[in-house]
Amino acid sequence: MIKHRGFPGRLPGTDFQFTIRRANPKGPTAITRRERFADRRPADRRADAAFVRALWHQFGDEPFHRGNLDAGRLGWLLGREVMALDDPFDPEDYDARLVLNVPAARAAFPDAFDDEDFGR
């Protein structure tokens, strides 16, 4: 399992997890697409925005491996802001490749892209 060094482990001050520490001995947890409804809690929305911001700062629009990124957090974005790059996509593979859909991410989380000091 690839560990993304420098990627935040969680949203500061919360229990919203962004990465996992070690591979699951039973195999990777499948990334399952989750629907985001308009009545989601503000804290959940902040966590999604912070995760998109971290993806943008870490990878930009370049493909990346799932690695130690949390399957649950990816599930909130899969198929919209985060797209599968592999065909067929294996949601239970730590080596599955993903890419940030920048136009969709900018539309859904414009605040995640406000800070342009990272040169992207």
KOLGU-4560 file (N, C-alpha, C; in nm, 3 decimals, padded with zeros to 5 digits):
<recs>
<n_xx: 00.084 n_yy: -00.117 n_zz: 00.000 ca_xx: 00.000 ca_yy: 00.000 ca_zz: 00.000 c_xx: 00.090 c_yy: 00.124 c_zz: 00.000 mol: A seq: 1 type: MET>
<n_xx: 00.063 n_yy: 00.212 n_zz: -00.092 ca_xx: 00.137 ca_yy: 00.338 ca_zz: -00.102 c_xx: 00.088 c_yy: 00.432 c_zz: 00.007 mol: A seq: 2 type: ILE>
<n_xx: 00.183 n_yy: 00.489 n_zz: 00.080 ca_xx: 00.147 ca_yy: 00.590 ca_zz: 00.180 c_xx: 00.181 c_yy: 00.727 c_zz: 00.122 mol: A seq: 3 type: LYS>
<n_xx: 00.082 n_yy: 00.813 n_zz: 00.121 ca_xx: 00.099 ca_yy: 00.947 ca_zz: 00.066 c_xx: 00.156 c_yy: 01.038 c_zz: 00.175 mol: A seq: 4 type: HIS>
<n_xx: 00.286 n_yy: 01.051 n_zz: 00.176 ca_xx: 00.355 ca_yy: 01.134 ca_zz: 00.275 c_xx: 00.314 c_yy: 01.280 c_zz: 00.259 mol: A seq: 5 type: ARG>
<n_xx: 00.290 n_yy: 01.347 n_zz: 00.370 ca_xx: 00.254 ca_yy: 01.487 ca_zz: 00.367 c_xx: 00.105 c_yy: 01.512 c_zz: 00.353 mol: A seq: 6 type: GLY>
<n_xx: 00.027 n_yy: 01.406 n_zz: 00.328 ca_xx: -00.118 ca_yy: 01.420 ca_zz: 00.317 c_xx: -00.175 c_yy: 01.425 c_zz: 00.458 mol: A seq: 7 type: PHE>
<n_xx: -00.266 n_yy: 01.517 n_zz: 00.488 ca_xx: -00.321 ca_yy: 01.525 ca_zz: 00.624 c_xx: -00.397 c_yy: 01.397 c_zz: 00.661 mol: A seq: 8 type: PRO>
<n_xx: -00.381 n_yy: 01.353 n_zz: 00.784 ca_xx: -00.446 ca_yy: 01.231 ca_zz: 00.831 c_xx: -00.593 c_yy: 01.249 c_zz: 00.861 mol: A seq: 9 type: GLY>
<n_xx: -00.631 n_yy: 01.371 n_zz: 00.897 ca_xx: -00.771 ca_yy: 01.399 ca_zz: 00.930 c_xx: -00.794 c_yy: 01.549 c_zz: 00.925 mol: A seq: 10 type: ARG>
<n_xx: -00.922 n_yy: 01.587 n_zz: 00.934 ca_xx: -00.956 ca_yy: 01.727 ca_zz: 00.943 c_xx: -00.921 c_yy: 01.774 c_zz: 01.084 mol: A seq: 11 type: LEU>
<n_xx: -00.835 n_yy: 01.874 n_zz: 01.099 ca_xx: -00.793 ca_yy: 01.916 ca_zz: 01.233 c_xx: -00.911 c_yy: 01.947 c_zz: 01.325 mol: A seq: 12 type: PRO>
<n_xx: -00.902 n_yy: 01.898 n_zz: 01.447 ca_xx: -01.004 ca_yy: 01.924 ca_zz: 01.548 c_xx: -01.128 c_yy: 01.838 c_zz: 01.537 mol: A seq: 13 type: GLY>
<n_xx: -01.126 n_yy: 01.739 n_zz: 01.446 ca_xx: -01.242 ca_yy: 01.653 ca_zz: 01.428 c_xx: -01.198 c_yy: 01.507 c_zz: 01.420 mol: A seq: 14 type: THR>
<n_xx: -01.296 n_yy: 01.420 n_zz: 01.405 ca_xx: -01.268 ca_yy: 01.277 ca_zz: 01.383 c_xx: -01.288 c_yy: 01.238 c_zz: 01.238 mol: A seq: 15 type: ASP>
<n_xx: -01.294 n_yy: 01.335 n_zz: 01.147 ca_xx: -01.310 ca_yy: 01.304 ca_zz: 01.005 c_xx: -01.175 c_yy: 01.258 c_zz: 00.950 mol: A seq: 16 type: PHE>
<n_xx: -01.166 n_yy: 01.131 n_zz: 00.919 ca_xx: -01.042 ca_yy: 01.067 ca_zz: 00.878 c_xx: -01.018 c_yy: 01.084 c_zz: 00.728 mol: A seq: 17 type: GLN>
<n_xx: -00.893 n_yy: 01.113 n_zz: 00.690 ca_xx: -00.855 ca_yy: 01.125 ca_zz: 00.549 c_xx: -00.767 c_yy: 01.010 c_zz: 00.503 mol: A seq: 18 type: PHE>
<n_xx: -00.686 n_yy: 00.955 n_zz: 00.594 ca_xx: -00.596 ca_yy: 00.844 ca_zz: 00.559 c_xx: -00.610 c_yy: 00.732 c_zz: 00.660 mol: A seq: 19 type: THR>
<n_xx: -00.559 n_yy: 00.615 n_zz: 00.621 ca_xx: -00.553 ca_yy: 00.502 ca_zz: 00.714 c_xx: -00.406 c_yy: 00.477 c_zz: 00.747 mol: A seq: 20 type: ILE>
<n_xx: -00.381 n_yy: 00.418 n_zz: 00.862 ca_xx: -00.243 ca_yy: 00.399 ca_zz: 00.906 c_xx: -00.178 c_yy: 00.276 c_zz: 00.844 mol: A seq: 21 type: ARG>
<n_xx: -00.256 n_yy: 00.168 n_zz: 00.834 ca_xx: -00.199 ca_yy: 00.043 ca_zz: 00.784 c_xx: -00.301 c_yy: -00.029 c_zz: 00.699 mol: A seq: 22 type: ARG>
<n_xx: -00.251 n_yy: -00.117 n_zz: 00.615 ca_xx: -00.338 ca_yy: -00.195 ca_zz: 00.528 c_xx: -00.424 c_yy: -00.290 c_zz: 00.610 mol: A seq: 23 type: ALA>
<n_xx: -00.546 n_yy: -00.310 n_zz: 00.568 ca_xx: -00.637 ca_yy: -00.402 ca_zz: 00.633 c_xx: -00.592 c_yy: -00.545 c_zz: 00.602 mol: A seq: 24 type: ASN>
<n_xx: -00.567 n_yy: -00.629 n_zz: 00.702 ca_xx: -00.521 ca_yy: -00.766 ca_zz: 00.675 c_xx: -00.624 c_yy: -00.849 c_zz: 00.599 mol: A seq: 25 type: PRO>
<n_xx: -00.751 n_yy: -00.812 n_zz: 00.606 ca_xx: -00.856 ca_yy: -00.885 ca_zz: 00.533 c_xx: -00.870 c_yy: -00.835 c_zz: 00.390 mol: A seq: 26 type: LYS>
<n_xx: -00.795 n_yy: -00.734 n_zz: 00.354 ca_xx: -00.805 ca_yy: -00.675 ca_zz: 00.220 c_xx: -00.860 c_yy: -00.534 c_zz: 00.229 mol: A seq: 27 type: GLY>
<n_xx: -00.839 n_yy: -00.456 n_zz: 00.123 ca_xx: -00.883 ca_yy: -00.317 ca_zz: 00.123 c_xx: -01.035 c_yy: -00.305 c_zz: 00.133 mol: A seq: 28 type: PRO>
<n_xx: -01.079 n_yy: -00.202 n_zz: 00.203 ca_xx: -01.220 ca_yy: -00.169 ca_zz: 00.207 c_xx: -01.260 c_yy: -00.113 c_zz: 00.070 mol: A seq: 29 type: THR>
<n_xx: -01.369 n_yy: -00.160 n_zz: 00.017 ca_xx: -01.413 ca_yy: -00.114 ca_zz: -00.114 c_xx: -01.456 c_yy: 00.032 c_zz: -00.108 mol: A seq: 30 type: ALA>
<n_xx: -01.423 n_yy: 00.106 n_zz: -00.211 ca_xx: -01.470 ca_yy: 00.244 ca_zz: -00.224 c_xx: -01.611 c_yy: 00.235 c_zz: -00.284 mol: A seq: 31 type: ILE>
<n_xx: -01.708 n_yy: 00.278 n_zz: -00.209 ca_xx: -01.847 ca_yy: 00.275 ca_zz: -00.254 c_xx: -01.896 c_yy: 00.418 c_zz: -00.270 mol: A seq: 32 type: THR>
<n_xx: -01.951 n_yy: 00.446 n_zz: -00.388 ca_xx: -02.001 ca_yy: 00.581 ca_zz: -00.413 c_xx: -02.117 c_yy: 00.611 c_zz: -00.318 mol: A seq: 33 type: ARG>
<n_xx: -02.108 n_yy: 00.726 n_zz: -00.250 ca_xx: -02.211 ca_yy: 00.769 ca_zz: -00.157 c_xx: -02.278 c_yy: 00.895 c_zz: -00.211 mol: A seq: 34 type: ARG>
<n_xx: -02.406 n_yy: 00.904 n_zz: -00.194 ca_xx: -02.481 ca_yy: 01.021 ca_zz: -00.240 c_xx: -02.472 c_yy: 01.133 c_zz: -00.137 mol: A seq: 35 type: GLU>
<n_xx: -02.448 n_yy: 01.254 n_zz: -00.184 ca_xx: -02.447 ca_yy: 01.371 ca_zz: -00.096 c_xx: -02.579 c_yy: 01.443 c_zz: -00.114 mol: A seq: 36 type: ARG>
<n_xx: -02.653 n_yy: 01.453 n_zz: -00.007 ca_xx: -02.782 ca_yy: 01.521 ca_zz: -00.012 c_xx: -02.768 c_yy: 01.664 c_zz: 00.037 mol: A seq: 37 type: PHE>
<n_xx: -02.860 n_yy: 01.749 n_zz: -00.002 ca_xx: -02.854 ca_yy: 01.892 ca_zz: 00.031 c_xx: -02.861 c_yy: 01.919 c_zz: 00.180 mol: A seq: 38 type: ALA>
<n_xx: -02.916 n_yy: 01.827 n_zz: 00.257 ca_xx: -02.931 ca_yy: 01.850 ca_zz: 00.401 c_xx: -02.815 c_yy: 01.793 c_zz: 00.484 mol: A seq: 39 type: ASP>
<n_xx: -02.699 n_yy: 01.770 n_zz: 00.420 ca_xx: -02.583 ca_yy: 01.721 ca_zz: 00.496 c_xx: -02.539 c_yy: 01.824 c_zz: 00.598 mol: A seq: 40 type: ARG>
<n_xx: -02.484 n_yy: 01.777 n_zz: 00.707 ca_xx: -02.437 ca_yy: 01.866 ca_zz: 00.813 c_xx: -02.322 c_yy: 01.954 c_zz: 00.763 mol: A seq: 41 type: ARG>
<n_xx: -02.313 n_yy: 02.076 n_zz: 00.814 ca_xx: -02.203 ca_yy: 02.164 ca_zz: 00.773 c_xx: -02.065 c_yy: 02.104 c_zz: 00.801 mol: A seq: 42 type: PRO>
<n_xx: -02.052 n_yy: 02.029 n_zz: 00.909 ca_xx: -01.923 ca_yy: 01.967 ca_zz: 00.940 c_xx: -01.884 c_yy: 01.866 c_zz: 00.832 mol: A seq: 43 type: ALA>
<n_xx: -01.980 n_yy: 01.791 n_zz: 00.781 ca_xx: -01.952 ca_yy: 01.695 ca_zz: 00.673 c_xx: -01.909 c_yy: 01.768 c_zz: 00.546 mol: A seq: 44 type: ASP>
<n_xx: -01.974 n_yy: 01.879 n_zz: 00.519 ca_xx: -01.937 ca_yy: 01.959 ca_zz: 00.401 c_xx: -01.796 c_yy: 02.015 c_zz: 00.415 mol: A seq: 45 type: ARG>
<n_xx: -01.761 n_yy: 02.061 n_zz: 00.536 ca_xx: -01.625 ca_yy: 02.112 ca_zz: 00.559 c_xx: -01.522 c_yy: 02.002 c_zz: 00.540 mol: A seq: 46 type: ARG>
<n_xx: -01.554 n_yy: 01.881 n_zz: 00.585 ca_xx: -01.461 ca_yy: 01.769 ca_zz: 00.569 c_xx: -01.441 c_yy: 01.736 c_zz: 00.422 mol: A seq: 47 type: ALA>
<n_xx: -01.549 n_yy: 01.736 n_zz: 00.344 ca_xx: -01.536 ca_yy: 01.710 ca_zz: 00.200 c_xx: -01.451 c_yy: 01.818 c_zz: 00.134 mol: A seq: 48 type: ASP>
<n_xx: -01.475 n_yy: 01.942 n_zz: 00.167 ca_xx: -01.399 ca_yy: 02.053 ca_zz: 00.108 c_xx: -01.251 c_yy: 02.044 c_zz: 00.147 mol: A seq: 49 type: ALA>
<n_xx: -01.223 n_yy: 02.011 n_zz: 00.272 ca_xx: -01.084 ca_yy: 01.999 ca_zz: 00.316 c_xx: -01.014 c_yy: 01.882 c_zz: 00.248 mol: A seq: 50 type: ALA>
<n_xx: -01.087 n_yy: 01.774 n_zz: 00.224 ca_xx: -01.029 ca_yy: 01.658 ca_zz: 00.156 c_xx: -00.999 c_yy: 01.693 c_zz: 00.010 mol: A seq: 51 type: PHE>
<n_xx: -01.090 n_yy: 01.762 n_zz: -00.056 ca_xx: -01.065 ca_yy: 01.805 ca_zz: -00.195 c_xx: -00.946 c_yy: 01.900 c_zz: -00.200 mol: A seq: 52 type: VAL>
<n_xx: -00.938 n_yy: 01.990 n_zz: -00.104 ca_xx: -00.825 ca_yy: 02.083 ca_zz: -00.097 c_xx: -00.693 c_yy: 02.008 c_zz: -00.081 mol: A seq: 53 type: ARG>
<n_xx: -00.692 n_yy: 01.907 n_zz: 00.006 ca_xx: -00.571 ca_yy: 01.827 ca_zz: 00.027 c_xx: -00.534 c_yy: 01.750 c_zz: -00.100 mol: A seq: 54 type: ALA>
<n_xx: -00.634 n_yy: 01.694 n_zz: -00.169 ca_xx: -00.608 ca_yy: 01.625 ca_zz: -00.295 c_xx: -00.548 c_yy: 01.721 c_zz: -00.397 mol: A seq: 55 type: LEU>
<n_xx: -00.603 n_yy: 01.841 n_zz: -00.406 ca_xx: -00.555 ca_yy: 01.941 ca_zz: -00.500 c_xx: -00.410 c_yy: 01.980 c_zz: -00.470 mol: A seq: 56 type: TRP>
<n_xx: -00.381 n_yy: 02.002 n_zz: -00.344 ca_xx: -00.246 ca_yy: 02.045 ca_zz: -00.305 c_xx: -00.145 c_yy: 01.932 c_zz: -00.321 mol: A seq: 57 type: HIS>
<n_xx: -00.187 n_yy: 01.809 n_zz: -00.298 ca_xx: -00.096 ca_yy: 01.695 ca_zz: -00.305 c_xx: -00.074 c_yy: 01.648 c_zz: -00.450 mol: A seq: 58 type: GLN>
<n_xx: -00.183 n_yy: 01.642 n_zz: -00.530 ca_xx: -00.174 ca_yy: 01.580 ca_zz: -00.661 c_xx: -00.208 c_yy: 01.672 c_zz: -00.778 mol: A seq: 59 type: PHE>
<n_xx: -00.279 n_yy: 01.780 n_zz: -00.753 ca_xx: -00.323 ca_yy: 01.866 ca_zz: -00.864 c_xx: -00.415 c_yy: 01.788 c_zz: -00.956 mol: A seq: 60 type: GLY>
<n_xx: -00.393 n_yy: 01.801 n_zz: -01.086 ca_xx: -00.476 ca_yy: 01.727 ca_zz: -01.181 c_xx: -00.406 c_yy: 01.601 c_zz: -01.232 mol: A seq: 61 type: ASP>
<n_xx: -00.301 n_yy: 01.558 n_zz: -01.162 ca_xx: -00.227 ca_yy: 01.437 ca_zz: -01.198 c_xx: -00.293 c_yy: 01.313 c_zz: -01.138 mol: A seq: 62 type: GLU>
<n_xx: -00.284 n_yy: 01.199 n_zz: -01.207 ca_xx: -00.338 ca_yy: 01.074 ca_zz: -01.151 c_xx: -00.263 c_yy: 01.035 c_zz: -01.024 mol: A seq: 63 type: PRO>
<n_xx: -00.332 n_yy: 00.965 n_zz: -00.935 ca_xx: -00.271 ca_yy: 00.919 ca_zz: -00.811 c_xx: -00.327 c_yy: 00.782 c_zz: -00.775 mol: A seq: 64 type: PHE>
<n_xx: -00.250 n_yy: 00.709 n_zz: -00.694 ca_xx: -00.295 ca_yy: 00.579 ca_zz: -00.645 c_xx: -00.379 c_yy: 00.599 c_zz: -00.520 mol: A seq: 65 type: HIS>
<n_xx: -00.475 n_yy: 00.511 n_zz: -00.503 ca_xx: -00.559 ca_yy: 00.518 ca_zz: -00.382 c_xx: -00.473 c_yy: 00.509 c_zz: -00.257 mol: A seq: 66 type: ARG>
<n_xx: -00.384 n_yy: 00.413 n_zz: -00.252 ca_xx: -00.292 ca_yy: 00.399 ca_zz: -00.140 c_xx: -00.361 c_yy: 00.401 c_zz: -00.006 mol: A seq: 67 type: GLY>
<n_xx: -00.314 n_yy: 00.488 n_zz: 00.083 ca_xx: -00.368 ca_yy: 00.492 ca_zz: 00.219 c_xx: -00.480 c_yy: 00.594 c_zz: 00.236 mol: A seq: 68 type: ASN>
<n_xx: -00.537 n_yy: 00.642 n_zz: 00.126 ca_xx: -00.650 ca_yy: 00.735 ca_zz: 00.137 c_xx: -00.774 c_yy: 00.660 c_zz: 00.184 mol: A seq: 69 type: LEU>
<n_xx: -00.851 n_yy: 00.722 n_zz: 00.271 ca_xx: -00.967 ca_yy: 00.658 ca_zz: 00.333 c_xx: -01.076 c_yy: 00.629 c_zz: 00.230 mol: A seq: 70 type: ASP>
<n_xx: -01.122 n_yy: 00.504 n_zz: 00.226 ca_xx: -01.225 ca_yy: 00.463 ca_zz: 00.130 c_xx: -01.357 c_yy: 00.535 c_zz: 00.156 mol: A seq: 71 type: ALA>
<n_xx: -01.393 n_yy: 00.555 n_zz: 00.280 ca_xx: -01.518 ca_yy: 00.623 ca_zz: 00.312 c_xx: -01.518 c_yy: 00.767 c_zz: 00.264 mol: A seq: 72 type: GLY>
<n_xx: -01.408 n_yy: 00.838 n_zz: 00.285 ca_xx: -01.400 ca_yy: 00.977 ca_zz: 00.241 c_xx: -01.398 c_yy: 00.985 c_zz: 00.089 mol: A seq: 73 type: ARG>
<n_xx: -01.328 n_yy: 00.892 n_zz: 00.022 ca_xx: -01.327 ca_yy: 00.890 ca_zz: -00.124 c_xx: -01.466 c_yy: 00.860 c_zz: -00.179 mol: A seq: 74 type: LEU>
<n_xx: -01.543 n_yy: 00.779 n_zz: -00.107 ca_xx: -01.676 ca_yy: 00.743 ca_zz: -00.152 c_xx: -01.770 c_yy: 00.862 c_zz: -00.166 mol: A seq: 75 type: GLY>
<n_xx: -01.750 n_yy: 00.966 n_zz: -00.084 ca_xx: -01.833 ca_yy: 01.086 ca_zz: -00.094 c_xx: -01.804 c_yy: 01.164 c_zz: -00.221 mol: A seq: 76 type: TRP>
<n_xx: -01.689 n_yy: 01.140 n_zz: -00.284 ca_xx: -01.647 ca_yy: 01.218 ca_zz: -00.401 c_xx: -01.641 c_yy: 01.136 c_zz: -00.530 mol: A seq: 77 type: LEU>
<n_xx: -01.639 n_yy: 01.003 n_zz: -00.519 ca_xx: -01.620 ca_yy: 00.915 ca_zz: -00.634 c_xx: -01.730 c_yy: 00.934 c_zz: -00.739 mol: A seq: 78 type: LEU>
<n_xx: -01.687 n_yy: 00.945 n_zz: -00.862 ca_xx: -01.780 ca_yy: 00.960 ca_zz: -00.973 c_xx: -01.820 c_yy: 01.103 c_zz: -01.000 mol: A seq: 79 type: GLY>
<n_xx: -01.778 n_yy: 01.195 n_zz: -00.915 ca_xx: -01.808 ca_yy: 01.337 ca_zz: -00.935 c_xx: -01.676 c_yy: 01.414 c_zz: -00.934 mol: A seq: 80 type: ARG>
<n_xx: -01.622 n_yy: 01.441 n_zz: -00.817 ca_xx: -01.498 ca_yy: 01.519 ca_zz: -00.805 c_xx: -01.373 c_yy: 01.430 c_zz: -00.819 mol: A seq: 81 type: GLU>
<n_xx: -01.385 n_yy: 01.304 n_zz: -00.788 ca_xx: -01.276 ca_yy: 01.208 ca_zz: -00.804 c_xx: -01.322 c_yy: 01.101 c_zz: -00.901 mol: A seq: 82 type: VAL>
<n_xx: -01.245 n_yy: 01.081 n_zz: -01.007 ca_xx: -01.282 ca_yy: 00.986 ca_zz: -01.111 c_xx: -01.183 c_yy: 00.869 c_zz: -01.113 mol: A seq: 83 type: MET>
<n_xx: -01.236 n_yy: 00.751 n_zz: -01.145 ca_xx: -01.151 ca_yy: 00.634 ca_zz: -01.162 c_xx: -01.075 c_yy: 00.647 c_zz: -01.293 mol: A seq: 84 type: ALA>
<n_xx: -00.949 n_yy: 00.614 n_zz: -01.290 ca_xx: -00.867 ca_yy: 00.623 ca_zz: -01.410 c_xx: -00.854 c_yy: 00.487 c_zz: -01.478 mol: A seq: 85 type: LEU>
<n_xx: -00.857 n_yy: 00.381 n_zz: -01.400 ca_xx: -00.842 ca_yy: 00.246 ca_zz: -01.453 c_xx: -00.974 c_yy: 00.195 c_zz: -01.508 mol: A seq: 86 type: ASP>
<n_xx: -00.964 n_yy: 00.117 n_zz: -01.616 ca_xx: -01.083 ca_yy: 00.054 ca_zz: -01.673 c_xx: -01.049 c_yy: -00.093 c_zz: -01.696 mol: A seq: 87 type: ASP>
<n_xx: -01.104 n_yy: -00.185 n_zz: -01.623 ca_xx: -01.208 ca_yy: -00.168 ca_zz: -01.523 c_xx: -01.149 c_yy: -00.120 c_zz: -01.390 mol: A seq: 88 type: PRO>
<n_xx: -01.229 n_yy: -00.046 n_zz: -01.317 ca_xx: -01.188 ca_yy: 00.007 ca_zz: -01.187 c_xx: -01.215 c_yy: -00.098 c_zz: -01.080 mol: A seq: 89 type: PHE>
<n_xx: -01.114 n_yy: -00.125 n_zz: -00.999 ca_xx: -01.130 ca_yy: -00.219 ca_zz: -00.887 c_xx: -01.139 c_yy: -00.138 c_zz: -00.758 mol: A seq: 90 type: ASP>
<n_xx: -01.257 n_yy: -00.125 n_zz: -00.699 ca_xx: -01.272 ca_yy: -00.044 ca_zz: -00.578 c_xx: -01.208 c_yy: -00.106 c_zz: -00.454 mol: A seq: 91 type: PRO>
<n_xx: -01.157 n_yy: -00.229 n_zz: -00.466 ca_xx: -01.093 ca_yy: -00.297 ca_zz: -00.354 c_xx: -00.943 c_yy: -00.315 c_zz: -00.377 mol: A seq: 92 type: GLU>
<n_xx: -00.881 n_yy: -00.221 n_zz: -00.445 ca_xx: -00.739 ca_yy: -00.231 ca_zz: -00.476 c_xx: -00.667 c_yy: -00.105 c_zz: -00.427 mol: A seq: 93 type: ASP>
<n_xx: -00.564 n_yy: -00.124 n_zz: -00.343 ca_xx: -00.487 ca_yy: -00.010 ca_zz: -00.295 c_xx: -00.411 c_yy: 00.058 c_zz: -00.410 mol: A seq: 94 type: TYR>
<n_xx: -00.386 n_yy: -00.014 n_zz: -00.519 ca_xx: -00.313 ca_yy: 00.042 ca_zz: -00.633 c_xx: -00.405 c_yy: 00.103 c_zz: -00.738 mol: A seq: 95 type: ASP>
<n_xx: -00.535 n_yy: 00.108 n_zz: -00.713 ca_xx: -00.629 ca_yy: 00.168 ca_zz: -00.808 c_xx: -00.590 c_yy: 00.314 c_zz: -00.831 mol: A seq: 96 type: ALA>
<n_xx: -00.596 n_yy: 00.355 n_zz: -00.956 ca_xx: -00.558 ca_yy: 00.492 ca_zz: -00.990 c_xx: -00.682 c_yy: 00.579 c_zz: -01.002 mol: A seq: 97 type: ARG>
<n_xx: -00.671 n_yy: 00.699 n_zz: -00.947 ca_xx: -00.779 ca_yy: 00.798 ca_zz: -00.946 c_xx: -00.724 c_yy: 00.930 c_zz: -00.997 mol: A seq: 98 type: LEU>
<n_xx: -00.813 n_yy: 01.022 n_zz: -01.028 ca_xx: -00.772 ca_yy: 01.156 ca_zz: -01.069 c_xx: -00.878 c_yy: 01.255 c_zz: -01.022 mol: A seq: 99 type: VAL>
<n_xx: -00.833 n_yy: 01.372 n_zz: -00.983 ca_xx: -00.925 ca_yy: 01.478 ca_zz: -00.940 c_xx: -00.987 c_yy: 01.542 c_zz: -01.063 mol: A seq: 100 type: LEU>
<n_xx: -01.119 n_yy: 01.545 n_zz: -01.067 ca_xx: -01.193 ca_yy: 01.611 ca_zz: -01.175 c_xx: -01.200 c_yy: 01.759 c_zz: -01.136 mol: A seq: 101 type: ASN>
<n_xx: -01.102 n_yy: 01.835 n_zz: -01.181 ca_xx: -01.085 ca_yy: 01.973 ca_zz: -01.134 c_xx: -01.207 c_yy: 02.061 c_zz: -01.164 mol: A seq: 102 type: VAL>
<n_xx: -01.265 n_yy: 02.058 n_zz: -01.285 ca_xx: -01.382 ca_yy: 02.144 ca_zz: -01.308 c_xx: -01.499 c_yy: 02.111 c_zz: -01.214 mol: A seq: 103 type: PRO>
<n_xx: -01.525 n_yy: 01.983 n_zz: -01.192 ca_xx: -01.634 ca_yy: 01.944 ca_zz: -01.101 c_xx: -01.601 c_yy: 01.980 c_zz: -00.957 mol: A seq: 104 type: ALA>
<n_xx: -01.474 n_yy: 01.962 n_zz: -00.918 ca_xx: -01.433 ca_yy: 01.995 ca_zz: -00.782 c_xx: -01.441 c_yy: 02.146 c_zz: -00.757 mol: A seq: 105 type: ALA>
<n_xx: -01.400 n_yy: 02.225 n_zz: -00.855 ca_xx: -01.409 ca_yy: 02.371 ca_zz: -00.841 c_xx: -01.554 c_yy: 02.417 c_zz: -00.829 mol: A seq: 106 type: ARG>
<n_xx: -01.643 n_yy: 02.353 n_zz: -00.904 ca_xx: -01.785 ca_yy: 02.389 ca_zz: -00.899 c_xx: -01.848 c_yy: 02.351 c_zz: -00.765 mol: A seq: 107 type: ALA>
<n_xx: -01.812 n_yy: 02.235 n_zz: -00.713 ca_xx: -01.871 ca_yy: 02.186 ca_zz: -00.588 c_xx: -01.807 c_yy: 02.248 c_zz: -00.465 mol: A seq: 108 type: ALA>
<n_xx: -01.676 n_yy: 02.274 n_zz: -00.470 ca_xx: -01.602 ca_yy: 02.324 ca_zz: -00.353 c_xx: -01.512 c_yy: 02.440 c_zz: -00.394 mol: A seq: 109 type: PHE>
<n_xx: -01.569 n_yy: 02.554 n_zz: -00.430 ca_xx: -01.486 ca_yy: 02.666 ca_zz: -00.477 c_xx: -01.388 c_yy: 02.716 c_zz: -00.371 mol: A seq: 110 type: PRO>
<n_xx: -01.424 n_yy: 02.706 n_zz: -00.244 ca_xx: -01.334 ca_yy: 02.753 ca_zz: -00.138 c_xx: -01.208 c_yy: 02.669 c_zz: -00.127 mol: A seq: 111 type: ASP>
<n_xx: -01.212 n_yy: 02.546 n_zz: -00.175 ca_xx: -01.096 ca_yy: 02.458 ca_zz: -00.168 c_xx: -00.984 c_yy: 02.506 c_zz: -00.261 mol: A seq: 112 type: ALA>
<n_xx: -01.017 n_yy: 02.593 n_zz: -00.356 ca_xx: -00.920 ca_yy: 02.639 ca_zz: -00.454 c_xx: -00.886 c_yy: 02.786 c_zz: -00.437 mol: A seq: 113 type: PHE>
<n_xx: -00.931 n_yy: 02.849 n_zz: -00.328 ca_xx: -00.905 ca_yy: 02.991 ca_zz: -00.307 c_xx: -00.758 c_yy: 03.023 c_zz: -00.288 mol: A seq: 114 type: ASP>
<n_xx: -00.687 n_yy: 02.937 n_zz: -00.218 ca_xx: -00.547 ca_yy: 02.963 ca_zz: -00.185 c_xx: -00.459 c_yy: 02.919 c_zz: -00.302 mol: A seq: 115 type: ASP>
<n_xx: -00.412 n_yy: 03.014 n_zz: -00.379 ca_xx: -00.333 ca_yy: 02.982 ca_zz: -00.497 c_xx: -00.183 c_yy: 02.987 c_zz: -00.470 mol: A seq: 116 type: GLU>
<n_xx: -00.141 n_yy: 02.980 n_zz: -00.344 ca_xx: 00.001 ca_yy: 02.991 ca_zz: -00.312 c_xx: 00.077 c_yy: 02.861 c_zz: -00.339 mol: A seq: 117 type: ASP>
<n_xx: 00.011 n_yy: 02.759 n_zz: -00.388 ca_xx: 00.077 ca_yy: 02.633 ca_zz: -00.416 c_xx: 00.118 c_yy: 02.621 c_zz: -00.563 mol: A seq: 118 type: PHE>
<n_xx: 00.093 n_yy: 02.727 n_zz: -00.640 ca_xx: 00.142 ca_yy: 02.730 ca_zz: -00.777 c_xx: 00.064 c_yy: 02.647 c_zz: -00.875 mol: A seq: 119 type: GLY>
<n_xx: -00.056 n_yy: 02.607 n_zz: -00.841 ca_xx: -00.137 ca_yy: 02.528 ca_zz: -00.936 c_xx: -00.240 c_yy: 02.618 c_zz: -00.999 mol: A seq: 120 type: ARG>
</recs>
